Amino acid sequence: MAHLLILLLALCVAGPAHEVHAASMARLTGVRHLSSSNYTRVILDLTGKVKFTAKTLAASQKYRLPPRIYMDLTGARLGTRRHRIEVRDRLVQRVRLGQFKANVVRVVLDLKRPGDHDAVLLSNPHRLMVDVERRSGSAARRQLAVRKIVLDPGHGGKDPGATGAGGLREKDVVLRVARKLAPKLRQRMGLDVVLTRNTDVFVPLRGRTAMANAERADLFLSIHANASHNRRAGGLETYYLDKTTDEATMKLAARENGTARRNLTDLQIMLSDLKLNVYLPDSISLASHLQSSLVKSTRPQYPRARNLGVKKGLFYVLVGARMPAALAELFFVSNRREARALQRREFQDAIVEGLFRGIQDYADGLRKREKF
């Protein structure tokens, strides 16, 4: 009888403990995917941290199985009723999910042909991102280029930036744009997105690129709005960091840098001592994609949108970025028509879509350039 009582007590204790353990595990709540001509990205949405292992399996003629990639997520349980997600693009046929063990979810990617993969856990929100590409002649895998981006809404707090027609402040416009762009990049590209400021606070210029470097970001985009003493001046322009002798650009950089025009000579000297910036070609490419996409996206809303082009400039906020970096000037708050447009939600959405498409085109361009 004593032994029976002990056994019953043990079962009573074990039951609740197991439930608490299950409740503490992360749940896999959904699967998203996006496809390009030469890669597939699968995003597994999670409610918390997990550990994972990933392996590849060759096709099996005996069991009529395709080549596969499978991942075991430890510390996870299924939180979705969908156990089979059809992808059917050039690389991935489907994604299959199952509770392999009490604390392990197994995810299987059935491939159409053998492929290399790269997987990484991201947070805020938690997710596992898996990129699949065509297999190279070499067995070595490479890391795909764009996973994390730092968005930098210019100015903020005590620094309003340019103030234009109707009292429109640069710091307010660019913050709205950045806060709309961030979730779009997370949802549609699966990127990890960090904002240098998410509210109306002041962040020193050096602190912005320092944040991007500390985050080990793959891209840095500083977002600004333009202004001019000439109230008719208007349009879009995008910059990358380099020396310039253009006087209008020097004046713009001095304003954005919060410094006198003559003080830019110190930056000129510093840049002249640097060797060719290893990120310069990619920064030019990023700026070009952004500029082209912004013009294309905003003209249906604002036919007067002028393409002022891609330019080089001495912007302190880009100095020291250890990744491709660009600065977008989103129209002129000093232009009455453009100031009115910038306050419209639909026009802001068009700008956000332009920035998104530019980043996406840049990322796709990297993959095409690095074809197997």
N, C-alpha and C positions, 0 to 999 in steps of 0.2 A: 504493500500500500504506500509506504514511504517513497519507494522508487517511482510509482505512478504519479504521486503528487509533484515530485521534483520534475518529471517529464512534462506534466501539464504547465507548471510554472515556466519552464524553459520555452515552451511553445508560445505562451502568452507574451513573453518578453521579446521573442524573436520576431513575431508578427509586426508589432508597431515599429520596431527598429528598422525592419525592411521597408516599411511604408515611408518612414522619414528619409531613408536613403534614396528611395525612388523620387520622392518629392524634391530632393536637393539636386537631382541631376538636371542637366540642360536638356531641353527638348528640341528636336529637329522639327521645325514647324512648317517648312516649305522648301520647294526647289524652284529656282528660276534659271533660265538659260538665255544666252544670246549668241548669235552666230555671225561669223564673217567668212570671207572667201577661203581663208586658210587657218582659222582657229575657231574653237568653241569654248565659251566660258560657262561653267556651271556654278551656281551660287547656292549653297546650302544655308538657309536661315536658321539660326540657333538662338536660344534664350539665355545662354550662358557659356562659360568656358568648357572646352573639352580637350582631350588629347587625341591625336590621330596617327595612324600609319597608313601608307599607301603602297600598293604593289601592282604590277602588271602581269597579265596572264596571256599566253599565246592562244591562238585559235585552236580548238580541238575538233578535228574531223570525226573522231570516234563518238564524241558526245554532241556533235553538231553545235558547238558553242563558238561564238565570234571572239576575236581578241577583246580583252576586258581590262579595265582598271578598277580595282576595288579598294575601298578605304574603310577602315574600322574606326569608328568614333567612340572612344572610351569615356565613360561618364555621361552617356547620352541615352535618351529613350525617344521613341517615335512620338511625335505630337501631331501627325497628319495621317489622314485616312488614305491618302494617295500613295500607293506603294510602287507605282509604275508610271513614269512620266515619259511620253514620247517626244523625242527631239527631232530625229529624222533630217538632219542636215548632212553636210558632206563628210563629217567625221564621226559623229555620235548618233547611234540609232535610238537609244533610250537610256533612262536612269532608273534603276531598281533599288528599293529601300526595304530593309528588314531588320527586325530586332534579333540580332545574331546571338547575343547573350543578355542576361538581365541588365547589364550596364554597358552594352556595346551595340551600337547601330551600325549595320554594314550597308554601305552604299556602293553599288556596282554600275559602272558606265559601260554599256555594250557598244563597242566601236564598230564602224563599218570597215575600217582598215587599221593596221597598227599605227599608233601615235605616241608621241612623247607628251608627258604631262608635267605640270608644275602646280603644286597646291600650297596654299598658305592660309593660316588662320588670321582673321581680322576682328577687331573689336569696334564697339561704338557705331553701329550695333554689331553683336557677335555673328560671325558667319565664316564658313569655309569656302574659299574661292578656288576652283580648279580650272586651269586652262589646259586645253588639249590642242596639239598641233600635229601636222603631218610629221612622220618620223624622218629624221635626217639620215644622210649616209653615215654620219658619225654617231656613235652610241651616246655621246655626251649630251646631256640636257642643258638647256640654257634658261635663264630666268627671264620671263617676259618683262617688258619695260615699265609699264604704267600700272601701278597698284594704289599708290597714295599720292594725293595732291593737296597742297596747302593753298587755300584761297585767302587773299589779303585784301579786305575792303579798306581802301585808303583812308588816312586821317582818323578822326574820331575823338570824342571827348572835347578837351579844350581846343583841339585843332579842327575847325570845321571844313578845312579845304577851301575851295572856291565857293563863293556865294553869288548866285545869279539872279535872273529875272524872277520876280515874285517871291524873293527870299529863299529860293531853292538852294539847299546846301549840299555840296558834293558828298560829305560824309554820310548823309542820310540816303542818298540815291544808291551809292555803291554798296552800302550795307544791305539794303533791300535786295539788290541783284544777287549778292553773294549768298544770302540766306535762301533765296529761291533756287540758285544753281546747285548748292550742296546736296539736297535730297535727290535731285535729278541725276547727278553723277553717281550717287550711291545706288539708286534703284535701277538705272538703265545701263550703267557700266560696271556696277559692283565695286566701285572704288572706295577706298578709305579716304574720307575728306576731313580736313582740319581747317578751321577758320582762325586767323590770327586775332580776330575779335568777333564776337557774336552779339555784342551790345554796343551802346554808344560810349566806349571807353577809349582813352588815349594809349597807344602802343608805340614806343619809340621805333624809328626806322630800323635800327640795327637789331632790335628785338624780333622783328618780323622774319627776316631771313635766318636769324639764329633759331627761331622756332622751327622753320622748315628744315634746317640742318639737323636739329635735335630729333625731329620726327622721321628723319631719313626719307624725306619725301622724294618722289620721282619727278614731280613738276611743282613749280611755284608760279602762281598767277596773281599779280597785283592789279586791282580793279580801281579805276579812277574816272572822273568826269573832267572835261576840259573847260577852259575859260579864256577869254581874250578881251582886250580893250576894244577891239573891233567887234561890235555887236552883231555884225553880219557873218562873222566867222562861224563855221559849223562843220560837222562831219565826224568821222571815225578815224582813229589812227592807233596803231599798235607798235610798241617799242621793245627792243632788246638792248642789253647793255653793251655799249662800245663807245669809243671816242667819236666825237663829231665836231665839226666847225660851223654847223648850221645855227645861226643866231636865234631863230625862233624856237628851235628845239632846246637850245641852251637856256633860254628864258623860261620855258615850260619846266625843264628839269629843276631850275633854281626854285620855282614856285613849289613844285611837288617835294623838293628836298627841304623846303623851309629855310633856304639860305640865300645869300646874296649871289648875284650872277658872277662876280669876280672870284668867289670862293670855289667855283667849280674847277679852277686851275689846279687845286690840290688833288682833286679826283683825276684830272687829266694826267698829272705826273704819276700818280699811283698806277693808273691803267697802262701808261707807257712802259712801266717797269715790268709788267706781267708778260709772260709768254702767251701764245695764242690760247685763249680759253678753250678748254677741252669741250665745254658745253655750248660753245658759240654756234656751231652749225645746227644743233638741235634747237637752240633758243630761237634762231632765225626761222627754222621750220615751224616751230610752235606759233610764233608771232604771225607768220604768213597764213597758216591755217585759221587762226583766230580772226584775222582781219578779213579774209575772204568770206568766211562763214557769217561774221557779223553783218557785213554789207548785204549779203544774200538774204539773211533772215529778217533784217529790219526794213528793207526797202518796200515790201508790200504794205507795211504799216506807215512808213514815212518815205514817200517817193523822192523827197529832196535829199535823202541821206547821201552825203559826199564821201567818196572813198579817198581818204588822205594818205593811205598807203602804210607800208611797214617801214619803220625808221629806227635808227640807232640813237641812243641817248645816254646821258650820264645820270642815271637815277640811283641814288644811294640805296633805295630799298632793294635793288637787284644785286648790289655789291656783296660778294661773299657767298652767294647761293651756290651750293654744291650740287646743283641739278639744273636742267634746262629751265629758264625763267623768262617771263615776258610781262609787260605792263600794258594794259588796255585802257585807252582813253575813250570813254563812251559818250560821245557827243559833247556839246558845249552848254553848260548851264547859263552862260552869259547870252546865249542866243534865245530870244523869246519863244520862237516856235519850238525849238528843241527842248527848252525847259518845260514847256507845256506837255510835250510828248513824253518826256521822262517821268512825269507824274502820273501817266496813265498806266493802269495795270497791264493792259494788253501790250503796250509798247515795252514795258519791262520784261514781260514774258517772251517777247520776240528777241530781246537782247540776251536773255538767259538761254534761249534755244540756240542762238548764234554762238555763244561761248561754249555751250555743250557740244555742238556739232564740230566746232573747231578743235576741241580737245579730243573728241572721238576720232576725227580725221587724222590728227597728229598720231594718235596711238595706232590706228590702222596703218598709217604710213610706215611706222617703225617695223611693224610685222611684215609688211610687203618688202621692205628693204632687207630684212633679215630672213628671207625665204630660205628654206632648206635646199 
